[in-house]
Amino acid sequence: MSILYLLIPLSLILLGLAVWAFFWAVRNDQFEDLEGPAYRILFEDEDDTRNADDGASSSETPAQTSDRDPSSRGPE
């Protein structure tokens, strides 16, 4: 029974912290756009696809590019 003297004030403190965090989030516009991020992952960004295409051609090593071009090879 004496544990209630500890648990009741502790639960009130935690409740106060939760209410404070909620009002802080509302005040700082954390709940302004709830649907935007959910839809954003469904659409591809054009910048991401361009960067992925550029990265694929530049990832070749010089040895791989010299195998394609016979004029860049040295004497055999």
Summary of the structure (lengths in Angstrom):
residues: 76
radius of gyration: 30.0
end to end distance: 93.0
largest distance: 93.4
contacts: 113
relative contact order: 0.05
helix: 68%
strand: 0%
